Amino acid sequence: MTLKKKRFGWPTVIGAVVTIPLLWWSLRDIHFAEVLEYFRNAQKAALLATMVATSVTLAARAFRWRTLLSHESPNLEYAPLYHATAAGFAVNNILPARAGEVARAYTATRLTGVRFSSAVTTIVFSRVLDGVTLFAILVVASLLGWFSADFVIGGVAVSRIMAFASIIFFGLLALAFLAVRFPQFVSSVADKFFHVVLPRRLAARSVLGLSGVLESLAVLRNPRRLGVALFWSGVIWGLNGLSFLLAFIAFDLDVPWQTAFVLQSLVNFGLVIPSTPGFVGVFEALVRGVLVLYAVEPTAAVSYAVAYHFCSYMPITLLGLWSLARTQIRMRDVQEEVHERFSVAVQRMTGTYHAIPE
């Protein structure tokens, strides 16, 4: 069976609509001669260390992913998961609509044999752990007086951002724990719901998919395994915060060291905004908006943002493409798989999906 493909470019359009105004805002009143001067004066060794720190986070993410998948495959090799992780982040830098998450799951399935549904579920859960960790950093920062929750970014108080983020991430965690604690109840309610709102065949597929998701969340039944996953989450964002701090040193910005961890949390929450691949424009606007709160001059803030963005984008993209080359999975195969998954999802939601014989 082959799938009837339907091309669409809405993720790119939405990303451009969001990115262009933010890019304009972040670059307004910036004198590019001064930006070049900041680049020339930056400490190159510190920027190189920034690249190393951001690159090492891929290794930590692969260790966490192996922990989350260990309930299904306890003897998973590390190398394939690292290659899948690196490939996924590279694809996120190249393709729109968070396509790297699909690419990461597809690559892991090809390399390790884990079920695609398990790979996707654990990727989603790892993102929830990321959100919880970043939110915890902000809470600690607020309690210790590292920043004021009354700060306003883009007309929105940080306290409101934190409240919204806490509802989203802790709500998702609560749902996950509920699903694991009472799987039969959740399955029964979901079965009735799906059969009310969806056609019979699609409802049956949805129930089957939910069963796979519930199995993949088995990590929550094991406190030790969950603790290890949370440990790796701390390592990931500790290393990432260190990379922000090293870039501060490179540009000799006069801000407290704790600002690096506040900055990474606020920026990463802001990156949920749809954008073009690599978050160009959105990242720069968010960094400028946060650093202005710490009295960093706009040109210095934008110079820092552009340099840090390059230091994180280039090594991760190159490592991901190297991983794809090592695994002999072609980028074209990944693109086709991502397109197919997105197309089928859209067609099923709109009722236009049809399977045709080969």
C-alpha positions in Angstrom: 0.0 0.0 0.0 1.2 3.5 -0.8 -0.1 6.7 0.4 -1.7 9.4 -1.7 0.5 12.4 -1.0 -0.7 15.9 -0.7 1.9 18.7 -0.6 1.4 21.6 1.7 3.6 24.4 2.9 1.6 25.9 5.8 4.3 25.3 8.4 6.7 27.5 6.4 4.1 30.2 5.8 3.2 30.4 9.5 6.8 30.4 10.5 7.6 33.2 8.1 4.6 35.3 9.3 5.8 35.1 12.9 9.6 35.3 12.2 9.8 38.3 9.9 8.2 40.8 12.3 10.3 39.5 15.2 13.5 39.7 13.1 12.7 43.3 12.2 12.0 44.1 15.9 15.3 42.5 17.1 17.4 44.3 14.5 15.7 47.7 14.6 17.9 50.6 15.7 21.0 48.3 15.6 24.2 49.7 14.1 25.8 46.8 12.3 29.3 48.4 12.4 29.1 48.1 16.2 27.9 44.5 15.9 31.0 43.7 13.8 33.1 45.4 16.4 31.6 43.2 19.1 32.3 40.1 17.0 36.0 41.1 16.5 36.5 41.7 20.2 34.7 38.5 21.4 36.9 35.9 23.1 37.2 33.2 20.5 38.2 30.5 23.1 35.0 31.2 25.1 32.9 30.9 21.9 34.6 27.6 21.1 33.8 26.4 24.6 30.2 27.5 24.0 30.1 25.2 20.9 31.4 22.3 22.9 28.9 22.8 25.8 25.9 22.9 23.4 27.2 19.9 21.5 27.6 17.8 24.6 23.9 18.2 25.5 23.2 15.8 22.6 25.0 13.1 24.4 23.1 13.8 27.6 19.8 13.7 25.7 20.7 10.3 24.3 21.4 8.9 27.8 18.0 10.2 29.0 16.2 8.8 26.0 17.8 5.4 26.6 16.5 5.6 30.2 12.9 6.4 29.0 13.0 3.6 26.4 14.6 1.0 28.8 11.2 -0.4 29.9 10.7 -1.7 26.3 14.3 -2.4 25.3 16.5 -2.7 28.4 19.7 -3.4 26.4 19.5 -0.6 23.9 22.9 0.5 22.6 23.8 4.1 23.2 25.4 4.9 19.8 22.2 4.5 17.7 20.2 6.7 20.1 22.9 9.3 19.9 22.8 9.3 16.1 19.0 9.5 16.2 19.1 12.4 18.7 21.7 14.4 16.7 19.8 13.7 13.4 16.5 14.9 14.9 18.0 18.2 16.2 19.7 18.8 12.8 16.4 18.3 11.0 14.8 20.8 13.4 17.4 23.3 12.3 16.7 22.6 8.6 13.0 21.8 8.2 10.0 23.6 9.7 7.2 22.5 12.0 9.4 20.7 14.5 10.0 18.0 11.8 13.0 16.9 13.7 10.9 15.1 16.3 9.4 12.9 13.6 12.9 12.4 12.1 14.3 11.5 15.5 11.7 8.8 16.1 12.0 7.5 12.5 15.8 7.2 12.8 15.6 5.5 16.1 13.1 3.0 14.7 15.4 2.3 11.8 18.5 1.9 13.9 17.2 0.1 17.0 13.9 -1.5 16.1 11.9 0.3 18.8 8.3 0.9 18.0 7.7 4.3 16.3 4.9 5.0 18.8 7.2 4.4 21.7 9.9 6.6 20.3 7.4 9.4 19.7 5.8 9.1 23.2 9.2 9.2 24.9 10.2 12.2 22.9 7.1 14.0 23.9 7.6 13.0 27.5 11.2 14.2 27.4 9.9 17.6 26.2 7.6 17.7 29.2 10.6 16.9 31.5 12.5 19.8 29.7 9.6 22.1 30.5 9.4 21.0 34.1 13.2 21.5 34.6 13.2 24.9 33.0 10.2 26.0 35.1 11.9 24.7 38.2 15.0 26.8 37.4 12.8 29.9 37.1 11.1 29.1 40.4 14.5 28.7 42.2 15.8 31.9 40.5 12.7 33.9 41.7 13.0 32.5 45.2 16.7 33.4 45.4 16.1 36.9 44.0 18.0 36.2 40.7 15.3 38.0 38.8 11.9 39.6 39.4 8.7 37.9 38.3 7.4 41.5 37.6 9.7 41.7 34.6 7.8 42.4 31.4 8.7 40.8 28.1 6.8 41.8 25.0 4.1 43.4 27.2 3.6 40.2 29.2 4.8 39.8 32.8 7.2 37.0 33.5 4.9 35.9 36.3 2.1 35.3 33.8 4.5 33.3 31.5 5.4 31.2 34.5 1.8 30.6 35.5 0.9 29.6 31.9 3.9 27.3 31.6 3.2 25.7 35.0 -0.4 24.9 33.9 0.8 23.3 30.7 3.7 21.2 31.9 2.3 20.1 35.3 -1.0 19.5 33.6 0.7 17.2 31.1 2.6 15.4 33.9 -0.7 14.9 35.9 -2.3 13.4 32.8 0.6 11.1 32.3 0.6 9.9 35.9 -3.2 9.4 35.7 -2.8 7.4 32.6 -0.2 5.2 34.1 -2.0 4.8 37.5 -5.4 4.0 35.9 -4.7 2.8 32.4 -7.9 0.8 32.0 -10.1 3.8 33.1 -8.2 6.1 30.7 -8.5 3.6 27.9 -12.2 3.1 28.5 -13.0 6.8 28.5 -10.8 7.4 25.4 -12.5 4.5 23.6 -15.9 6.0 24.2 -14.7 9.5 23.3 -13.0 8.4 20.1 -16.0 6.4 18.9 -18.3 9.4 19.5 -16.2 12.1 17.6 -14.3 10.0 15.0 -15.3 7.5 12.2 -15.2 3.9 13.3 -11.9 2.9 11.6 -10.1 6.0 12.7 -11.4 5.6 16.3 -10.1 2.0 16.4 -6.7 3.2 15.2 -6.7 5.9 17.8 -7.5 3.5 20.6 -4.7 1.2 19.4 -2.3 4.2 19.3 -3.3 5.2 22.8 -2.5 1.7 24.1 1.0 2.1 22.7 1.3 5.5 24.4 0.2 4.0 27.7 2.8 1.2 27.4 5.5 3.7 26.5 4.8 5.7 29.7 5.7 2.8 31.9 8.8 4.7 33.0 6.5 6.5 35.4 5.8 3.3 37.2 9.5 3.0 38.1 10.6 5.7 40.6 14.3 4.9 40.0 14.0 5.1 36.2 12.1 8.4 36.5 14.7 9.7 38.9 17.5 8.9 36.4 15.5 10.7 33.7 15.1 13.7 35.9 18.9 13.6 36.7 19.7 13.7 33.0 17.3 16.6 32.5 19.3 18.5 35.1 22.5 17.6 33.3 21.1 18.7 29.9 20.0 22.1 31.1 23.0 22.6 33.4 25.3 22.2 30.3 23.0 24.4 28.2 23.0 27.1 30.9 26.8 26.8 31.0 26.9 27.5 27.3 24.9 30.7 27.8 27.3 31.7 30.5 30.4 31.0 28.4 29.0 33.3 25.7 28.5 36.0 28.3 32.3 35.7 29.1 33.1 35.8 25.3 31.3 39.1 25.0 32.3 40.4 28.4 28.7 41.2 29.4 28.3 42.8 32.8 25.5 40.6 34.1 25.4 38.1 37.1 26.2 34.5 36.2 22.8 33.4 37.2 21.3 35.4 34.3 22.5 32.6 32.0 20.1 30.1 33.5 17.2 32.6 33.7 17.9 33.5 30.0 17.9 29.9 28.8 14.6 29.2 30.6 12.7 32.2 29.3 14.1 31.8 25.7 13.2 28.2 25.5 9.7 28.8 26.7 9.5 31.5 24.0 10.7 29.1 21.3 7.3 27.3 21.4 6.2 30.1 19.0 6.0 28.8 15.4 9.0 30.0 13.4 11.2 29.2 10.4 13.8 26.4 10.8 16.5 27.1 13.3 14.3 29.7 15.1 16.0 32.6 13.2 14.6 35.9 14.3 12.5 34.5 17.2 15.7 33.5 19.1 17.3 36.9 18.6 14.2 38.8 19.6 13.8 36.7 22.8 17.4 37.1 23.8 17.3 40.9 23.2 14.0 41.2 25.1 15.4 39.3 28.2 18.9 41.0 28.3 17.3 44.4 28.1 15.8 43.7 31.5 19.3 43.4 32.8 20.3 46.7 31.3 22.3 45.2 28.4 22.6 47.7 25.5 20.5 46.5 22.5 23.5 46.2 20.1 25.4 44.1 22.6 22.4 41.9 23.2 21.8 41.3 19.5 25.5 40.6 18.9 25.5 38.1 21.7 22.3 36.5 20.4 23.6 36.1 16.8 26.9 34.7 18.0 25.3 32.3 20.5 22.8 31.2 17.9 25.6 30.4 15.4 27.6 28.6 18.1 24.6 26.3 18.9 23.2 26.0 15.4 26.3 25.0 13.4 27.9 22.2 15.5 24.5 20.5 16.2 23.5 20.7 12.6 26.9 19.3 11.4 26.9 16.6 14.1 23.4 15.6 13.0 24.3 15.4 9.3 27.4 13.4 10.3 25.2 11.0 12.3 22.9 10.5 9.3 26.0 9.8 7.1 27.4 7.3 9.6 24.1 5.4 9.8 23.6 5.4 6.0 20.2 7.0 6.3 19.7 9.5 3.6 18.4 13.0 4.3 16.0 12.5 1.5 14.5 9.4 3.3 14.1 11.4 6.4 12.3 14.2 4.5 10.0 11.8 2.8 9.1 10.2 6.1 8.5 13.5 7.8 6.3 14.7 4.9 4.4 11.4 4.8 3.6 11.5 8.6 2.5 15.2 8.5 0.5 14.7 5.3 -1.3 11.6 6.7 -2.0 13.4 10.0 -3.5 16.4 8.2 -5.5 14.3 5.8 -7.0 12.2 8.6 -8.0 15.3 10.5 -9.7 16.8 7.4 -11.2 13.5 6.3 -9.3 13.4 3.0 -7.0 10.5 3.8 -7.2 7.5 1.4 -4.9 4.5 1.1 -4.5 3.4 -2.5 -3.1 0.0 -3.8 0.4 -0.1 -5.2 
